[in-house]
Amino acid sequence: METNRVYVTCENADDLPYVLSYGTSNSLVIGTDYGHIDLSSEVDAIRIFKERTDVSPDIKRKILHDNPRRFYAL
């Protein structure tokens, strides 16, 4: 996934420890749908994600900062 620049969004309801067990930490970004007028939008997704205890701080940084930065070439 990383070699081919494939990125996948994750949500707070996802079983991230399971997903991460496949070596996907460099290919995940958080998905919020923030800005869409939609009942499925999770406005507090970032705050909720940061409060997770089943994901290490390093992985959180990758998903919230490093991976989106690489994806958008910032």
A tleap script that builds the chain and sets N, CA, C and O, in Angstrom:
source leaprc.protein.ff14SB
mol = sequence {
  NMET GLU THR ASN ARG VAL TYR VAL THR CYS
  GLU ASN ALA ASP ASP LEU PRO TYR VAL LEU
  SER TYR GLY THR SER ASN SER LEU VAL ILE
  GLY THR ASP TYR GLY HIE ILE ASP LEU SER
  SER GLU VAL ASP ALA ILE ARG ILE PHE LYS
  GLU ARG THR ASP VAL SER PRO ASP ILE LYS
  ARG LYS ILE LEU HIE ASP ASN PRO ARG ARG
  PHE TYR ALA CLEU
}
set mol.1.N position { 0.815 -1.188 0.000 }
set mol.1.CA position { 0.000 0.000 0.000 }
set mol.1.C position { 0.859 1.252 0.000 }
set mol.1.O position { 0.601 2.195 -0.748 }
set mol.2.N position { 1.867 1.254 0.833 }
set mol.2.CA position { 2.720 2.433 0.941 }
set mol.2.C position { 3.490 2.681 -0.357 }
set mol.2.O position { 3.598 3.822 -0.805 }
set mol.3.N position { 4.018 1.632 -0.953 }
set mol.3.CA position { 4.792 1.759 -2.187 }
set mol.3.C position { 3.964 2.387 -3.303 }
set mol.3.O position { 4.474 3.186 -4.088 }
set mol.4.N position { 2.690 2.027 -3.370 }
set mol.4.CA position { 1.808 2.529 -4.421 }
set mol.4.C position { 1.002 3.750 -3.997 }
set mol.4.O position { 0.077 4.158 -4.699 }
set mol.5.N position { 1.345 4.330 -2.860 }
set mol.5.CA position { 0.673 5.527 -2.330 }
set mol.5.C position { -0.835 5.329 -2.190 }
set mol.5.O position { -1.620 6.183 -2.603 }
set mol.6.N position { -1.231 4.209 -1.609 }
set mol.6.CA position { -2.635 3.937 -1.334 }
set mol.6.C position { -2.902 4.320 0.115 }
set mol.6.O position { -2.232 3.837 1.027 }
set mol.7.N position { -3.881 5.188 0.318 }
set mol.7.CA position { -4.257 5.615 1.661 }
set mol.7.C position { -5.703 5.209 1.915 }
set mol.7.O position { -6.533 5.212 1.006 }
set mol.8.N position { -5.987 4.863 3.156 }
set mol.8.CA position { -7.312 4.417 3.552 }
set mol.8.C position { -7.731 5.232 4.766 }
set mol.8.O position { -6.943 5.444 5.688 }
set mol.9.N position { -8.988 5.688 4.757 }
set mol.9.CA position { -9.474 6.411 5.930 }
set mol.9.C position { -9.959 5.421 6.976 }
set mol.9.O position { -10.494 4.359 6.656 }
set mol.10.N position { -9.760 5.788 8.211 }
set mol.10.CA position { -10.263 4.987 9.315 }
set mol.10.C position { -11.214 5.848 10.129 }
set mol.10.O position { -11.150 7.077 10.093 }
set mol.11.N position { -12.084 5.193 10.852 }
set mol.11.CA position { -13.039 5.871 11.709 }
set mol.11.C position { -12.855 5.368 13.130 }
set mol.11.O position { -12.231 4.332 13.357 }
set mol.12.N position { -13.396 6.099 14.072 }
set mol.12.CA position { -13.223 5.730 15.473 }
set mol.12.C position { -13.881 4.406 15.832 }
set mol.12.O position { -13.493 3.779 16.818 }
set mol.13.N position { -14.853 3.971 15.069 }
set mol.13.CA position { -15.509 2.691 15.350 }
set mol.13.C position { -14.710 1.504 14.828 }
set mol.13.O position { -15.034 0.358 15.142 }
set mol.14.N position { -13.670 1.757 14.037 }
set mol.14.CA position { -12.868 0.675 13.464 }
set mol.14.C position { -12.008 -0.006 14.518 }
set mol.14.O position { -11.585 0.617 15.492 }
set mol.15.N position { -11.757 -1.284 14.312 }
set mol.15.CA position { -10.870 -2.059 15.186 }
set mol.15.C position { -9.436 -1.812 14.712 }
set mol.15.O position { -8.860 -2.632 13.998 }
set mol.16.N position { -8.874 -0.685 15.113 }
set mol.16.CA position { -7.561 -0.297 14.612 }
set mol.16.C position { -6.437 -1.241 14.999 }
set mol.16.O position { -5.560 -1.479 14.168 }
set mol.17.N position { -6.402 -1.794 16.202 }
set mol.17.CA position { -5.332 -2.757 16.488 }
set mol.17.C position { -5.317 -3.907 15.474 }
set mol.17.O position { -4.248 -4.358 15.063 }
set mol.18.N position { -6.494 -4.376 15.076 }
set mol.18.CA position { -6.577 -5.441 14.069 }
set mol.18.C position { -6.087 -4.946 12.708 }
set mol.18.O position { -5.289 -5.615 12.051 }
set mol.19.N position { -6.563 -3.783 12.290 }
set mol.19.CA position { -6.158 -3.218 10.996 }
set mol.19.C position { -4.651 -2.963 10.984 }
set mol.19.O position { -3.980 -3.244 9.990 }
set mol.20.N position { -4.127 -2.439 12.069 }
set mol.20.CA position { -2.696 -2.131 12.159 }
set mol.20.C position { -1.829 -3.390 12.166 }
set mol.20.O position { -0.647 -3.330 11.829 }
set mol.21.N position { -2.408 -4.518 12.546 }
set mol.21.CA position { -1.634 -5.767 12.575 }
set mol.21.C position { -1.197 -6.191 11.171 }
set mol.21.O position { -0.343 -7.066 11.030 }
set mol.22.N position { -1.767 -5.584 10.143 }
set mol.22.CA position { -1.386 -5.868 8.758 }
set mol.22.C position { -0.343 -4.898 8.223 }
set mol.22.O position { -0.081 -4.868 7.020 }
set mol.23.N position { 0.256 -4.099 9.112 }
set mol.23.CA position { 1.320 -3.189 8.704 }
set mol.23.C position { 0.831 -1.978 7.929 }
set mol.23.O position { 1.499 -1.514 7.006 }
set mol.24.N position { -0.319 -1.471 8.298 }
set mol.24.CA position { -0.931 -0.363 7.557 }
set mol.24.C position { -0.691 1.009 8.179 }
set mol.24.O position { -1.306 1.986 7.750 }
set mol.25.N position { 0.170 1.108 9.161 }
set mol.25.CA position { 0.309 2.368 9.896 }
set mol.25.C position { 0.747 3.543 9.026 }
set mol.25.O position { 0.451 4.690 9.361 }
set mol.26.N position { 1.432 3.291 7.937 }
set mol.26.CA position { 1.865 4.384 7.052 }
set mol.26.C position { 0.857 4.700 5.950 }
set mol.26.O position { 1.124 5.535 5.087 }
set mol.27.N position { -0.298 4.039 5.975 }
set mol.27.CA position { -1.283 4.230 4.924 }
set mol.27.C position { -2.651 4.669 5.434 }
set mol.27.O position { -3.594 4.786 4.651 }
set mol.28.N position { -2.766 4.911 6.726 }
set mol.28.CA position { -4.059 5.291 7.294 }
set mol.28.C position { -4.133 6.795 7.549 }
set mol.28.O position { -3.160 7.419 7.974 }
set mol.29.N position { -5.292 7.353 7.285 }
set mol.29.CA position { -5.623 8.732 7.662 }
set mol.29.C position { -6.997 8.681 8.306 }
set mol.29.O position { -7.755 7.737 8.080 }
set mol.30.N position { -7.324 9.682 9.104 }
set mol.30.CA position { -8.625 9.669 9.766 }
set mol.30.C position { -9.679 10.238 8.833 }
set mol.30.O position { -9.429 11.207 8.115 }
set mol.31.N position { -10.857 9.631 8.846 }
set mol.31.CA position { -11.980 10.096 8.044 }
set mol.31.C position { -13.046 10.674 8.942 }
set mol.31.O position { -13.471 10.027 9.899 }
set mol.32.N position { -13.485 11.886 8.646 }
set mol.32.CA position { -14.477 12.539 9.494 }
set mol.32.C position { -15.727 12.958 8.742 }
set mol.32.O position { -16.794 13.041 9.349 }
set mol.33.N position { -15.639 13.224 7.453 }
set mol.33.CA position { -16.717 13.826 6.669 }
set mol.33.C position { -17.093 15.185 7.236 }
set mol.33.O position { -18.181 15.694 6.971 }
set mol.34.N position { -16.199 15.767 8.011 }
set mol.34.CA position { -16.455 17.082 8.579 }
set mol.34.C position { -16.686 18.086 7.456 }
set mol.34.O position { -15.948 18.112 6.471 }
set mol.35.N position { -17.686 18.885 7.610 }
set mol.35.CA position { -18.013 19.879 6.601 }
set mol.35.C position { -19.198 19.471 5.752 }
set mol.35.O position { -19.810 20.313 5.095 }
set mol.36.N position { -19.530 18.195 5.758 }
set mol.36.CA position { -20.716 17.744 5.035 }
set mol.36.C position { -21.912 17.810 5.961 }
set mol.36.O position { -21.807 17.493 7.146 }
set mol.37.N position { -23.020 18.212 5.436 }
set mol.37.CA position { -24.250 18.216 6.238 }
set mol.37.C position { -24.822 16.809 6.148 }
set mol.37.O position { -25.600 16.478 5.253 }
set mol.38.N position { -24.408 16.004 7.102 }
set mol.38.CA position { -24.723 14.587 7.065 }
set mol.38.C position { -24.765 14.082 8.498 }
set mol.38.O position { -23.892 14.412 9.300 }
set mol.39.N position { -25.751 13.303 8.817 }
set mol.39.CA position { -25.863 12.777 10.181 }
set mol.39.C position { -24.713 11.863 10.552 }
set mol.39.O position { -24.461 11.647 11.738 }
set mol.40.N position { -24.008 11.318 9.568 }
set mol.40.CA position { -22.894 10.421 9.866 }
set mol.40.C position { -21.596 11.179 10.157 }
set mol.40.O position { -20.598 10.564 10.535 }
set mol.41.N position { -21.596 12.493 9.989 }
set mol.41.CA position { -20.395 13.280 10.270 }
set mol.41.C position { -20.042 13.175 11.747 }
set mol.41.O position { -20.909 13.255 12.617 }
set mol.42.N position { -18.766 12.994 12.008 }
set mol.42.CA position { -18.299 12.908 13.388 }
set mol.42.C position { -17.443 14.144 13.659 }
set mol.42.O position { -16.231 14.133 13.448 }
set mol.43.N position { -18.088 15.195 14.123 }
set mol.43.CA position { -17.435 16.484 14.302 }
set mol.43.C position { -16.285 16.391 15.295 }
set mol.43.O position { -15.279 17.081 15.131 }
set mol.44.N position { -16.409 15.564 16.307 }
set mol.44.CA position { -15.375 15.421 17.344 }
set mol.44.C position { -14.430 14.254 17.067 }
set mol.44.O position { -13.800 13.744 17.993 }
set mol.45.N position { -14.323 13.834 15.837 }
set mol.45.CA position { -13.526 12.642 15.501 }
set mol.45.C position { -12.072 12.768 15.941 }
set mol.45.O position { -11.500 11.810 16.461 }
set mol.46.N position { -11.477 13.920 15.741 }
set mol.46.CA position { -10.061 14.095 16.093 }
set mol.46.C position { -9.877 13.985 17.603 }
set mol.46.O position { -8.977 13.288 18.072 }
set mol.47.N position { -10.716 14.662 18.353 }
set mol.47.CA position { -10.617 14.611 19.827 }
set mol.47.C position { -10.826 13.179 20.319 }
set mol.47.O position { -10.073 12.689 21.161 }
set mol.48.N position { -11.837 12.522 19.797 }
set mol.48.CA position { -12.132 11.150 20.203 }
set mol.48.C position { -10.968 10.228 19.855 }
set mol.48.O position { -10.577 9.378 20.656 }
set mol.49.N position { -10.419 10.403 18.658 }
set mol.49.CA position { -9.288 9.574 18.244 }
set mol.49.C position { -8.099 9.770 19.175 }
set mol.49.O position { -7.451 8.799 19.567 }
set mol.50.N position { -7.809 11.013 19.528 }
set mol.50.CA position { -6.672 11.295 20.422 }
set mol.50.C position { -6.850 10.649 21.790 }
set mol.50.O position { -5.863 10.354 22.464 }
set mol.51.N position { -8.086 10.426 22.209 }
set mol.51.CA position { -8.364 9.839 23.524 }
set mol.51.C position { -8.322 8.309 23.519 }
set mol.51.O position { -8.425 7.686 24.576 }
set mol.52.N position { -8.174 7.703 22.351 }
set mol.52.CA position { -8.125 6.240 22.289 }
set mol.52.C position { -6.955 5.713 23.095 }
set mol.52.O position { -5.878 6.309 23.108 }
set mol.53.N position { -7.171 4.603 23.763 }
set mol.53.CA position { -6.105 3.983 24.547 }
set mol.53.C position { -5.552 2.726 23.886 }
set mol.53.O position { -4.577 2.149 24.368 }
set mol.54.N position { -6.163 2.301 22.794 }
set mol.54.CA position { -5.727 1.073 22.121 }
set mol.54.C position { -4.772 1.340 20.958 }
set mol.54.O position { -4.409 0.418 20.228 }
set mol.55.N position { -4.365 2.598 20.785 }
set mol.55.CA position { -3.452 2.990 19.721 }
set mol.55.C position { -2.330 3.816 20.347 }
set mol.55.O position { -2.598 4.730 21.127 }
set mol.56.N position { -1.087 3.505 20.016 }
set mol.56.CA position { 0.051 4.203 20.610 }
set mol.56.C position { 0.123 5.658 20.139 }
set mol.56.O position { -0.401 5.995 19.077 }
set mol.57.N position { 0.763 6.506 20.918 }
set mol.57.CA position { 0.944 7.906 20.503 }
set mol.57.C position { 1.668 8.040 19.160 }
set mol.57.O position { 1.352 8.939 18.381 }
set mol.58.N position { 2.624 7.167 18.882 }
set mol.58.CA position { 3.330 7.223 17.592 }
set mol.58.C position { 2.396 6.933 16.418 }
set mol.58.O position { 2.469 7.600 15.386 }
set mol.59.N position { 1.534 5.959 16.571 }
set mol.59.CA position { 0.579 5.622 15.513 }
set mol.59.C position { -0.445 6.747 15.356 }
set mol.59.O position { -0.817 7.094 14.235 }
set mol.60.N position { -0.896 7.312 16.462 }
set mol.60.CA position { -1.829 8.448 16.389 }
set mol.60.C position { -1.205 9.601 15.601 }
set mol.60.O position { -1.868 10.221 14.770 }
set mol.61.N position { 0.060 9.881 15.864 }
set mol.61.CA position { 0.752 10.962 15.149 }
set mol.61.C position { 0.814 10.673 13.651 }
set mol.61.O position { 0.621 11.567 12.827 }
set mol.62.N position { 1.084 9.410 13.311 }
set mol.62.CA position { 1.133 9.040 11.892 }
set mol.62.C position { -0.222 9.268 11.224 }
set mol.62.O position { -0.296 9.854 10.144 }
set mol.63.N position { -1.285 8.806 11.866 }
set mol.63.CA position { -2.622 8.877 11.272 }
set mol.63.C position { -3.135 10.311 11.199 }
set mol.63.O position { -3.792 10.686 10.228 }
set mol.64.N position { -2.841 11.107 12.212 }
set mol.64.CA position { -3.353 12.481 12.248 }
set mol.64.C position { -2.442 13.503 11.575 }
set mol.64.O position { -2.916 14.555 11.145 }
set mol.65.N position { -1.153 13.217 11.475 }
set mol.65.CA position { -0.225 14.233 10.985 }
set mol.65.C position { 0.644 13.745 9.827 }
set mol.65.O position { 0.567 14.284 8.723 }
set mol.66.N position { 1.456 12.747 10.071 }
set mol.66.CA position { 2.461 12.324 9.089 }
set mol.66.C position { 1.848 11.823 7.780 }
set mol.66.O position { 2.258 12.243 6.699 }
set mol.67.N position { 0.872 10.929 7.880 }
set mol.67.CA position { 0.282 10.345 6.672 }
set mol.67.C position { -0.502 11.371 5.846 }
set mol.67.O position { -0.330 11.420 4.628 }
set mol.68.N position { -1.355 12.189 6.468 }
set mol.68.CA position { -2.046 13.210 5.666 }
set mol.68.C position { -1.064 14.194 5.028 }
set mol.68.O position { -1.274 14.653 3.906 }
set mol.69.N position { -0.016 14.506 5.737 }
set mol.69.CA position { 0.998 15.426 5.206 }
set mol.69.C position { 1.655 14.841 3.949 }
set mol.69.O position { 1.861 15.544 2.960 }
set mol.70.N position { 1.976 13.555 4.005 }
set mol.70.CA position { 2.572 12.889 2.851 }
set mol.70.C position { 1.553 12.750 1.726 }
set mol.70.O position { 1.891 12.930 0.557 }
set mol.71.N position { 0.309 12.430 2.071 }
set mol.71.CA position { -0.742 12.269 1.079 }
set mol.71.C position { -0.967 13.558 0.284 }
set mol.71.O position { -1.098 13.529 -0.940 }
set mol.72.N position { -1.010 14.678 0.990 }
set mol.72.CA position { -1.250 15.971 0.337 }
set mol.72.C position { 0.047 16.661 -0.108 }
set mol.72.O position { 0.018 17.792 -0.594 }
set mol.73.N position { 1.169 15.982 0.060 }
set mol.73.CA position { 2.479 16.519 -0.337 }
set mol.73.C position { 2.730 17.890 0.279 }
set mol.73.O position { 3.115 18.836 -0.409 }
set mol.74.N position { 2.507 17.980 1.577 }
set mol.74.CA position { 2.729 19.249 2.293 }
set mol.74.C position { 4.090 19.296 2.934 }
set mol.74.O position { 4.437 20.290 3.573 }
savepdb mol mol.pdb
quit
